[in-house]
């Protein structure tokens, strides 16, 4: 089910607010349901808009997203100065996250092993960022990005190849032959690539 949101771009900020507002007019943003939510949140839609427009970190606080009914209340109560913003509207759709059907009792150890290394990599990357901040805070990343990255890596060809290989193939330098390194280094490099591409670029 689609939900309508009003997007406000601060005209006093350094970005060109009107073209930004017009560029996403009527666009639908899909948000993966990571926490069994019943409806899509404005914060998640805002994150998608910021990513879609490739806005810099200093731009983020100058973009506001409101569910339509909340915006009407704020506007009618004169809490929003219409002269201060260019306005657009978008829709948001909540989509179910892929179910980890490939994770079972026999492969859970690998999933959890990857999860640990993804969390370590996320924290290591965070420490290199301005103000040591990531697009998602500790709680949100633990519920959203880190499990999502883990699931992606768990299902890649290298990991699945190892899980389905014979014991002979596994013991015959599987990681060195297929990745050129050890399993933990490989997982953390893939995790870092995903983090930089999908969350920081």
Steps between C-alpha positions, in 0.01 A plus 500: 500500500639839396516789743536864391769726647573871465867584453633843596831644379636801688530797259759662726746215467780479247338238276260603222176405669249529216668263250547247779133516593392469138739216422329258739142620442263202517780245535438186704764388750505140615602437860593152615305393808776400740305522826152362422357851468141552388569816299793675336665771711587853393856454629558199274360686200722797582804270505404369156453853363839613633663197341313546172604868475856426618486784753801587711490447876461872570185503284311234694352722772359734234269232357173431678257218428147486642214257456226693320265518800780613734605768253143631476482529879838674525418738215150587621636560849751741340801303621640495145595818319411435135734779384799309638467184290451356157260213521458170323311182561599136477354167597650227710433129485592247764644181349579184688866418547622179336460212739827321575374170365854376448588537868428179688639312797793375295597838354410727792861497617614658173227764512598595856871496411432747216280712729788545747740610228245736341441666838876536552539652154210743552661623821845529340359704211303718746819598677640644176196719425460871581386528863515116506139489379330264256171547310336268753554512877594198712143381555386548141812340352460196727141456379545598137831542319717243678249210468430601140869503405546168680215344301646630173845357571357172628327448167791589272666237282816466708319433828239272348775324306680423824185381677409261220855378424629159597728467799786430261445827313460696822826368642691560176568871562147601395530860618844558355406357161171688474573828675876529528474548874351354818129480570485777762701743285283421201174555688615831646621627162166416338317658793707819471432521126124468560504757781687756291289442190153472653525715812775758448530576126 
